Amino acid sequence: MREVIEETTQGALGAVAVGVANLWPRAWPDEGAAEQLTARVAWLAEGQQRWELVAVGTAFEIGGVCWRVEAIDKPADGLGRVTFVRE
């Protein structure tokens, strides 16, 4: 299953509402000094807000389901989007 959530909007991964904040390039620890697009992903779990800073390949659990970031796209003239794949 694939889900796409646009930048600065709320979508859903499974039955859980998920927000994607601004996308920005930053150095990612696993890739040395190379910059890549990242996004902050936030959701409510057990009454508490949770968040992850993600890049392509990042896997994390939401509502007991593992999701992986397949792509982060940021056009020059509009909102970007994050594509998630259910593992």
Biopython code that builds the backbone (N, CA, C, O; Angstrom):
import numpy as np
from Bio.PDB.StructureBuilder import StructureBuilder

atoms = [
    (1, "MET", "N", (0.849, -1.173, 0.000)),
    (1, "MET", "CA", (0.000, 0.000, 0.000)),
    (1, "MET", "C", (0.895, 1.237, 0.000)),
    (1, "MET", "O", (1.872, 1.313, 0.745)),
    (2, "ARG", "N", (0.548, 2.196, -0.842)),
    (2, "ARG", "CA", (1.273, 3.464, -0.948)),
    (2, "ARG", "C", (0.355, 4.610, -0.552)),
    (2, "ARG", "O", (-0.823, 4.626, -0.910)),
    (3, "GLU", "N", (0.901, 5.567, 0.190)),
    (3, "GLU", "CA", (0.166, 6.775, 0.545)),
    (3, "GLU", "C", (1.056, 7.979, 0.259)),
    (3, "GLU", "O", (2.256, 7.951, 0.532)),
    (4, "VAL", "N", (0.464, 9.034, -0.292)),
    (4, "VAL", "CA", (1.194, 10.268, -0.564)),
    (4, "VAL", "C", (0.552, 11.386, 0.248)),
    (4, "VAL", "O", (-0.664, 11.575, 0.199)),
    (5, "ILE", "N", (1.372, 12.129, 0.996)),
    (5, "ILE", "CA", (0.875, 13.253, 1.786)),
    (5, "ILE", "C", (1.647, 14.497, 1.362)),
    (5, "ILE", "O", (2.878, 14.506, 1.351)),
    (6, "GLU", "N", (0.903, 15.548, 1.012)),
    (6, "GLU", "CA", (1.535, 16.795, 0.588)),
    (6, "GLU", "C", (2.109, 17.553, 1.777)),
    (6, "GLU", "O", (1.649, 17.432, 2.912)),
    (7, "GLU", "N", (3.124, 18.333, 1.469)),
    (7, "GLU", "CA", (3.791, 19.186, 2.451)),
    (7, "GLU", "C", (2.776, 20.134, 3.097)),
    (7, "GLU", "O", (1.900, 20.667, 2.416)),
    (8, "THR", "N", (2.895, 20.335, 4.381)),
    (8, "THR", "CA", (2.063, 21.211, 5.221)),
    (8, "THR", "C", (0.588, 20.815, 5.228)),
    (8, "THR", "O", (-0.280, 21.666, 5.427)),
    (9, "THR", "N", (0.299, 19.532, 5.014)),
    (9, "THR", "CA", (-1.077, 19.055, 5.084)),
    (9, "THR", "C", (-1.157, 17.824, 5.978)),
    (9, "THR", "O", (-0.145, 17.297, 6.438)),
    (10, "GLN", "N", (-2.386, 17.385, 6.208)),
    (10, "GLN", "CA", (-2.631, 16.173, 6.975)),
    (10, "GLN", "C", (-3.239, 15.133, 6.064)),
    (10, "GLN", "O", (-4.163, 15.419, 5.303)),
    (11, "GLY", "N", (-2.723, 13.942, 6.146)),
    (11, "GLY", "CA", (-3.272, 12.802, 5.421)),
    (11, "GLY", "C", (-3.458, 11.672, 6.404)),
    (11, "GLY", "O", (-3.688, 11.912, 7.589)),
    (12, "ALA", "N", (-3.360, 10.435, 5.928)),
    (12, "ALA", "CA", (-3.503, 9.284, 6.820)),
    (12, "ALA", "C", (-2.580, 8.166, 6.373)),
    (12, "ALA", "O", (-2.397, 7.922, 5.181)),
    (13, "LEU", "N", (-2.010, 7.502, 7.347)),
    (13, "LEU", "CA", (-1.283, 6.254, 7.110)),
    (13, "LEU", "C", (-2.086, 5.192, 7.839)),
    (13, "LEU", "O", (-2.082, 5.121, 9.068)),
    (14, "GLY", "N", (-2.771, 4.374, 7.063)),
    (14, "GLY", "CA", (-3.719, 3.446, 7.656)),
    (14, "GLY", "C", (-4.851, 4.249, 8.260)),
    (14, "GLY", "O", (-5.418, 5.116, 7.595)),
    (15, "ALA", "N", (-5.188, 3.975, 9.512)),
    (15, "ALA", "CA", (-6.284, 4.664, 10.183)),
    (15, "ALA", "C", (-5.797, 5.838, 11.036)),
    (15, "ALA", "O", (-6.581, 6.412, 11.792)),
    (16, "VAL", "N", (-4.522, 6.200, 10.926)),
    (16, "VAL", "CA", (-3.947, 7.239, 11.770)),
    (16, "VAL", "C", (-3.735, 8.522, 10.968)),
    (16, "VAL", "O", (-3.111, 8.499, 9.907)),
    (17, "ALA", "N", (-4.255, 9.639, 11.477)),
    (17, "ALA", "CA", (-4.048, 10.940, 10.838)),
    (17, "ALA", "C", (-2.589, 11.346, 11.020)),
    (17, "ALA", "O", (-2.042, 11.279, 12.120)),
    (18, "VAL", "N", (-1.970, 11.769, 9.916)),
    (18, "VAL", "CA", (-0.539, 12.100, 9.916)),
    (18, "VAL", "C", (-0.338, 13.429, 9.219)),
    (18, "VAL", "O", (-0.885, 13.659, 8.140)),
    (19, "GLY", "N", (0.445, 14.308, 9.831)),
    (19, "GLY", "CA", (0.781, 15.580, 9.215)),
    (19, "GLY", "C", (2.218, 15.569, 8.718)),
    (19, "GLY", "O", (3.097, 14.963, 9.331)),
    (20, "VAL", "N", (2.445, 16.253, 7.589)),
    (20, "VAL", "CA", (3.794, 16.405, 7.047)),
    (20, "VAL", "C", (4.131, 17.889, 7.071)),
    (20, "VAL", "O", (3.429, 18.699, 6.464)),
    (21, "ALA", "N", (5.205, 18.247, 7.772)),
    (21, "ALA", "CA", (5.635, 19.645, 7.852)),
    (21, "ALA", "C", (6.515, 19.984, 6.655)),
    (21, "ALA", "O", (6.645, 19.200, 5.715)),
    (22, "ASN", "N", (7.110, 21.160, 6.711)),
    (22, "ASN", "CA", (7.942, 21.626, 5.605)),
    (22, "ASN", "C", (9.069, 20.662, 5.267)),
    (22, "ASN", "O", (9.653, 20.024, 6.144)),
    (23, "LEU", "N", (9.357, 20.572, 3.977)),
    (23, "LEU", "CA", (10.473, 19.768, 3.491)),
    (23, "LEU", "C", (11.685, 20.680, 3.372)),
    (23, "LEU", "O", (11.562, 21.824, 2.932)),
    (24, "TRP", "N", (12.852, 20.184, 3.759)),
    (24, "TRP", "CA", (14.055, 20.990, 3.612)),
    (24, "TRP", "C", (15.263, 20.076, 3.466)),
    (24, "TRP", "O", (15.263, 18.960, 3.985)),
    (25, "PRO", "N", (16.303, 20.545, 2.755)),
    (25, "PRO", "CA", (17.527, 19.750, 2.640)),
    (25, "PRO", "C", (18.363, 19.896, 3.906)),
    (25, "PRO", "O", (18.457, 20.982, 4.476)),
    (26, "ARG", "N", (18.955, 18.819, 4.329)),
    (26, "ARG", "CA", (19.856, 18.861, 5.478)),
    (26, "ARG", "C", (20.807, 17.680, 5.385)),
    (26, "ARG", "O", (20.514, 16.690, 4.715)),
    (27, "ALA", "N", (21.936, 17.786, 6.052)),
    (27, "ALA", "CA", (22.877, 16.673, 6.113)),
    (27, "ALA", "C", (22.215, 15.546, 6.896)),
    (27, "ALA", "O", (21.657, 15.777, 7.969)),
    (28, "TRP", "N", (22.273, 14.354, 6.377)),
    (28, "TRP", "CA", (21.653, 13.191, 7.023)),
    (28, "TRP", "C", (22.765, 12.309, 7.573)),
    (28, "TRP", "O", (23.668, 11.939, 6.821)),
    (29, "PRO", "N", (22.734, 11.957, 8.864)),
    (29, "PRO", "CA", (23.846, 11.223, 9.485)),
    (29, "PRO", "C", (24.272, 9.949, 8.747)),
    (29, "PRO", "O", (25.464, 9.655, 8.658)),
    (30, "ASP", "N", (23.313, 9.200, 8.225)),
    (30, "ASP", "CA", (23.649, 7.935, 7.556)),
    (30, "ASP", "C", (24.348, 8.142, 6.224)),
    (30, "ASP", "O", (24.950, 7.210, 5.691)),
    (31, "GLU", "N", (24.277, 9.345, 5.681)),
    (31, "GLU", "CA", (24.842, 9.606, 4.360)),
    (31, "GLU", "C", (26.091, 10.492, 4.439)),
    (31, "GLU", "O", (26.477, 11.088, 3.433)),
    (32, "GLY", "N", (26.718, 10.590, 5.593)),
    (32, "GLY", "CA", (27.893, 11.443, 5.723)),
    (32, "GLY", "C", (27.487, 12.902, 5.628)),
    (32, "GLY", "O", (26.516, 13.318, 6.260)),
    (33, "ALA", "N", (28.212, 13.676, 4.854)),
    (33, "ALA", "CA", (27.946, 15.111, 4.752)),
    (33, "ALA", "C", (26.972, 15.457, 3.626)),
    (33, "ALA", "O", (26.639, 16.628, 3.448)),
    (34, "ALA", "N", (26.518, 14.485, 2.879)),
    (34, "ALA", "CA", (25.626, 14.765, 1.747)),
    (34, "ALA", "C", (24.273, 15.256, 2.249)),
    (34, "ALA", "O", (23.705, 14.688, 3.181)),
    (35, "GLU", "N", (23.759, 16.314, 1.625)),
    (35, "GLU", "CA", (22.435, 16.811, 1.973)),
    (35, "GLU", "C", (21.377, 16.070, 1.177)),
    (35, "GLU", "O", (21.596, 15.696, 0.025)),
    (36, "GLN", "N", (20.238, 15.865, 1.799)),
    (36, "GLN", "CA", (19.089, 15.314, 1.099)),
    (36, "GLN", "C", (17.826, 15.907, 1.693)),
    (36, "GLN", "O", (17.845, 16.460, 2.793)),
    (37, "LEU", "N", (16.730, 15.789, 0.959)),
    (37, "LEU", "CA", (15.466, 16.322, 1.463)),
    (37, "LEU", "C", (14.999, 15.526, 2.668)),
    (37, "LEU", "O", (15.093, 14.299, 2.700)),
    (38, "THR", "N", (14.494, 16.250, 3.660)),
    (38, "THR", "CA", (13.932, 15.617, 4.847)),
    (38, "THR", "C", (12.563, 16.228, 5.115)),
    (38, "THR", "O", (12.220, 17.278, 4.573)),
    (39, "ALA", "N", (11.792, 15.556, 5.955)),
    (39, "ALA", "CA", (10.480, 16.058, 6.356)),
    (39, "ALA", "C", (10.242, 15.685, 7.808)),
    (39, "ALA", "O", (10.758, 14.678, 8.295)),
    (40, "ARG", "N", (9.467, 16.494, 8.486)),
    (40, "ARG", "CA", (9.016, 16.148, 9.829)),
    (40, "ARG", "C", (7.600, 15.602, 9.696)),
    (40, "ARG", "O", (6.722, 16.245, 9.122)),
    (41, "VAL", "N", (7.399, 14.411, 10.233)),
    (41, "VAL", "CA", (6.114, 13.722, 10.167)),
    (41, "VAL", "C", (5.582, 13.624, 11.592)),
    (41, "VAL", "O", (6.303, 13.185, 12.488)),
    (42, "ALA", "N", (4.320, 14.027, 11.819)),
    (42, "ALA", "CA", (3.754, 14.035, 13.171)),
    (42, "ALA", "C", (2.399, 13.335, 13.195)),
    (42, "ALA", "O", (1.658, 13.369, 12.213)),
    (43, "TRP", "N", (2.080, 12.699, 14.326)),
    (43, "TRP", "CA", (0.799, 12.023, 14.512)),
    (43, "TRP", "C", (0.511, 11.889, 15.995)),
    (43, "TRP", "O", (1.404, 12.065, 16.824)),
    (44, "LEU", "N", (-0.731, 11.578, 16.330)),
    (44, "LEU", "CA", (-1.126, 11.322, 17.716)),
    (44, "LEU", "C", (-1.159, 9.820, 17.953)),
    (44, "LEU", "O", (-1.727, 9.066, 17.162)),
    (45, "ALA", "N", (-0.545, 9.397, 19.046)),
    (45, "ALA", "CA", (-0.549, 7.984, 19.420)),
    (45, "ALA", "C", (-0.735, 7.906, 20.929)),
    (45, "ALA", "O", (0.012, 8.516, 21.694)),
    (46, "GLU", "N", (-1.722, 7.162, 21.335)),
    (46, "GLU", "CA", (-1.996, 6.979, 22.757)),
    (46, "GLU", "C", (-2.101, 8.315, 23.486)),
    (46, "GLU", "O", (-1.614, 8.466, 24.607)),
    (47, "GLY", "N", (-2.751, 9.291, 22.828)),
    (47, "GLY", "CA", (-2.994, 10.584, 23.431)),
    (47, "GLY", "C", (-1.805, 11.530, 23.459)),
    (47, "GLY", "O", (-1.909, 12.631, 24.000)),
    (48, "GLN", "N", (-0.674, 11.124, 22.886)),
    (48, "GLN", "CA", (0.513, 11.971, 22.869)),
    (48, "GLN", "C", (0.964, 12.209, 21.439)),
    (48, "GLN", "O", (0.878, 11.322, 20.589)),
    (49, "GLN", "N", (1.451, 13.428, 21.183)),
    (49, "GLN", "CA", (1.968, 13.716, 19.851)),
    (49, "GLN", "C", (3.315, 13.042, 19.678)),
    (49, "GLN", "O", (4.171, 13.099, 20.561)),
    (50, "ARG", "N", (3.490, 12.412, 18.546)),
    (50, "ARG", "CA", (4.762, 11.763, 18.194)),
    (50, "ARG", "C", (5.256, 12.377, 16.900)),
    (50, "ARG", "O", (4.457, 12.879, 16.111)),
    (51, "TRP", "N", (6.553, 12.346, 16.670)),
    (51, "TRP", "CA", (7.083, 12.841, 15.412)),
    (51, "TRP", "C", (8.380, 12.131, 15.067)),
    (51, "TRP", "O", (9.082, 11.603, 15.929)),
    (52, "GLU", "N", (8.668, 12.137, 13.779)),
    (52, "GLU", "CA", (9.914, 11.580, 13.247)),
    (52, "GLU", "C", (10.455, 12.553, 12.219)),
    (52, "GLU", "O", (9.690, 13.151, 11.462)),
    (53, "LEU", "N", (11.757, 12.715, 12.188)),
    (53, "LEU", "CA", (12.422, 13.407, 11.101)),
    (53, "LEU", "C", (12.808, 12.317, 10.118)),
    (53, "LEU", "O", (13.541, 11.394, 10.475)),
    (54, "VAL", "N", (12.325, 12.409, 8.882)),
    (54, "VAL", "CA", (12.499, 11.316, 7.929)),
    (54, "VAL", "C", (13.209, 11.769, 6.662)),
    (54, "VAL", "O", (13.179, 12.945, 6.300)),
    (55, "ALA", "N", (13.844, 10.819, 6.000)),
    (55, "ALA", "CA", (14.449, 10.981, 4.685)),
    (55, "ALA", "C", (14.080, 9.723, 3.893)),
    (55, "ALA", "O", (13.510, 8.786, 4.453)),
    (56, "VAL", "N", (14.396, 9.697, 2.623)),
    (56, "VAL", "CA", (14.117, 8.509, 1.809)),
    (56, "VAL", "C", (14.789, 7.300, 2.458)),
    (56, "VAL", "O", (15.972, 7.339, 2.797)),
    (57, "GLY", "N", (14.017, 6.228, 2.625)),
    (57, "GLY", "CA", (14.522, 4.997, 3.229)),
    (57, "GLY", "C", (14.216, 4.857, 4.702)),
    (57, "GLY", "O", (14.334, 3.760, 5.246)),
    (58, "THR", "N", (13.822, 5.944, 5.375)),
    (58, "THR", "CA", (13.503, 5.884, 6.800)),
    (58, "THR", "C", (12.272, 5.004, 7.016)),
    (58, "THR", "O", (11.267, 5.153, 6.322)),
    (59, "ALA", "N", (12.356, 4.088, 7.981)),
    (59, "ALA", "CA", (11.224, 3.243, 8.357)),
    (59, "ALA", "C", (10.846, 3.559, 9.798)),
    (59, "ALA", "O", (11.715, 3.781, 10.641)),
    (60, "PHE", "N", (9.539, 3.577, 10.076)),
    (60, "PHE", "CA", (9.066, 3.859, 11.431)),
    (60, "PHE", "C", (7.694, 3.233, 11.592)),
    (60, "PHE", "O", (7.057, 2.853, 10.610)),
    (61, "GLU", "N", (7.239, 3.127, 12.835)),
    (61, "GLU", "CA", (5.968, 2.469, 13.139)),
    (61, "GLU", "C", (4.912, 3.484, 13.533)),
    (61, "GLU", "O", (5.173, 4.387, 14.328)),
    (62, "ILE", "N", (3.724, 3.336, 12.978)),
    (62, "ILE", "CA", (2.567, 4.145, 13.342)),
    (62, "ILE", "C", (1.392, 3.197, 13.526)),
    (62, "ILE", "O", (1.044, 2.446, 12.615)),
    (63, "GLY", "N", (0.787, 3.233, 14.699)),
    (63, "GLY", "CA", (-0.379, 2.389, 14.953)),
    (63, "GLY", "C", (-0.108, 0.909, 14.775)),
    (63, "GLY", "O", (-0.990, 0.167, 14.343)),
    (64, "GLY", "N", (1.096, 0.466, 15.099)),
    (64, "GLY", "CA", (1.441, -0.943, 14.997)),
    (64, "GLY", "C", (1.796, -1.399, 13.590)),
    (64, "GLY", "O", (1.970, -2.595, 13.357)),
    (65, "VAL", "N", (1.905, -0.469, 12.650)),
    (65, "VAL", "CA", (2.229, -0.790, 11.262)),
    (65, "VAL", "C", (3.530, -0.090, 10.883)),
    (65, "VAL", "O", (3.725, 1.082, 11.206)),
    (66, "CYS", "N", (4.411, -0.798, 10.205)),
    (66, "CYS", "CA", (5.677, -0.216, 9.764)),
    (66, "CYS", "C", (5.493, 0.446, 8.403)),
    (66, "CYS", "O", (4.952, -0.159, 7.477)),
    (67, "TRP", "N", (5.948, 1.692, 8.289)),
    (67, "TRP", "CA", (5.927, 2.464, 7.043)),
    (67, "TRP", "C", (7.348, 2.872, 6.693)),
    (67, "TRP", "O", (8.165, 3.118, 7.581)),
    (68, "ARG", "N", (7.645, 2.946, 5.399)),
    (68, "ARG", "CA", (8.958, 3.388, 4.923)),
    (68, "ARG", "C", (8.755, 4.543, 3.956)),
    (68, "ARG", "O", (7.821, 4.533, 3.154)),
    (69, "VAL", "N", (9.635, 5.543, 4.032)),
    (69, "VAL", "CA", (9.581, 6.668, 3.102)),
    (69, "VAL", "C", (10.196, 6.223, 1.780)),
    (69, "VAL", "O", (11.380, 5.892, 1.713)),
    (70, "GLU", "N", (9.387, 6.220, 0.742)),
    (70, "GLU", "CA", (9.843, 5.795, -0.578)),
    (70, "GLU", "C", (10.404, 6.966, -1.391)),
    (70, "GLU", "O", (11.362, 6.801, -2.145)),
    (71, "ALA", "N", (9.800, 8.150, -1.232)),
    (71, "ALA", "CA", (10.247, 9.312, -1.997)),
    (71, "ALA", "C", (9.861, 10.592, -1.273)),
    (71, "ALA", "O", (8.856, 10.648, -0.564)),
    (72, "ILE", "N", (10.683, 11.620, -1.468)),
    (72, "ILE", "CA", (10.360, 12.980, -1.046)),
    (72, "ILE", "C", (10.617, 13.859, -2.258)),
    (72, "ILE", "O", (11.742, 13.945, -2.750)),
    (73, "ASP", "N", (9.566, 14.510, -2.733)),
    (73, "ASP", "CA", (9.662, 15.345, -3.927)),
    (73, "ASP", "C", (9.339, 16.786, -3.564)),
    (73, "ASP", "O", (8.373, 17.053, -2.849)),
    (74, "LYS", "N", (10.152, 17.713, -4.060)),
    (74, "LYS", "CA", (9.946, 19.133, -3.776)),
    (74, "LYS", "C", (10.150, 19.922, -5.065)),
    (74, "LYS", "O", (11.286, 20.218, -5.434)),
    (75, "PRO", "N", (9.045, 20.272, -5.766)),
    (75, "PRO", "CA", (9.195, 21.086, -6.966)),
    (75, "PRO", "C", (9.644, 22.500, -6.604)),
    (75, "PRO", "O", (9.448, 22.948, -5.474)),
    (76, "ALA", "N", (10.232, 23.183, -7.543)),
    (76, "ALA", "CA", (10.743, 24.535, -7.298)),
    (76, "ALA", "C", (9.631, 25.547, -7.040)),
    (76, "ALA", "O", (9.864, 26.566, -6.390)),
    (77, "ASP", "N", (8.435, 25.280, -7.538)),
    (77, "ASP", "CA", (7.380, 26.297, -7.487)),
    (77, "ASP", "C", (6.103, 25.845, -6.777)),
    (77, "ASP", "O", (5.019, 26.307, -7.133)),
    (78, "GLY", "N", (6.197, 24.973, -5.799)),
    (78, "GLY", "CA", (4.968, 24.556, -5.119)),
    (78, "GLY", "C", (5.259, 23.648, -3.939)),
    (78, "GLY", "O", (6.407, 23.473, -3.528)),
    (79, "LEU", "N", (4.194, 23.080, -3.408)),
    (79, "LEU", "CA", (4.320, 22.173, -2.275)),
    (79, "LEU", "C", (4.943, 20.852, -2.700)),
    (79, "LEU", "O", (4.716, 20.356, -3.803)),
    (80, "GLY", "N", (5.728, 20.306, -1.796)),
    (80, "GLY", "CA", (6.308, 18.998, -2.035)),
    (80, "GLY", "C", (5.390, 17.912, -1.520)),
    (80, "GLY", "O", (4.271, 18.179, -1.082)),
    (81, "ARG", "N", (5.876, 16.689, -1.577)),
    (81, "ARG", "CA", (5.078, 15.557, -1.088)),
    (81, "ARG", "C", (5.998, 14.434, -0.651)),
    (81, "ARG", "O", (7.125, 14.297, -1.126)),
    (82, "VAL", "N", (5.475, 13.630, 0.276)),
    (82, "VAL", "CA", (6.205, 12.473, 0.775)),
    (82, "VAL", "C", (5.394, 11.235, 0.423)),
    (82, "VAL", "O", (4.187, 11.182, 0.660)),
    (83, "THR", "N", (6.071, 10.236, -0.148)),
    (83, "THR", "CA", (5.426, 8.971, -0.497)),
    (83, "THR", "C", (5.862, 7.915, 0.515)),
    (83, "THR", "O", (7.054, 7.679, 0.714)),
    (84, "PHE", "N", (4.878, 7.286, 1.149)),
    (84, "PHE", "CA", (5.104, 6.252, 2.152)),
    (84, "PHE", "C", (4.650, 4.903, 1.596)),
    (84, "PHE", "O", (3.671, 4.830, 0.853)),
    (85, "VAL", "N", (5.365, 3.837, 1.959)),
    (85, "VAL", "CA", (4.992, 2.484, 1.560)),
    (85, "VAL", "C", (4.842, 1.653, 2.828)),
    (85, "VAL", "O", (5.702, 1.675, 3.709)),
    (86, "ARG", "N", (3.739, 0.924, 2.904)),
    (86, "ARG", "CA", (3.513, 0.039, 4.056)),
    (86, "ARG", "C", (4.408, -1.183, 3.898)),
    (86, "ARG", "O", (4.429, -1.821, 2.846)),
    (87, "GLU", "N", (5.142, -1.498, 4.952)),
    (87, "GLU", "CA", (6.083, -2.635, 4.909)),
    (87, "GLU", "C", (5.387, -3.916, 5.301)),
    (87, "GLU", "O", (6.012, -4.977, 5.324)),
]
sb = StructureBuilder()
sb.init_structure("model")
sb.init_model(0)
sb.init_chain("A")
sb.init_seg("    ")
for serial, (resi, resn, name, xyz) in enumerate(atoms, 1):
    if name == "N":
        sb.init_residue(resn, " ", resi, " ")
    sb.init_atom(name, np.array(xyz, "f"), 0.0, 1.0, " ", f" {name:<3s}", serial, name[0])
structure = sb.get_structure()
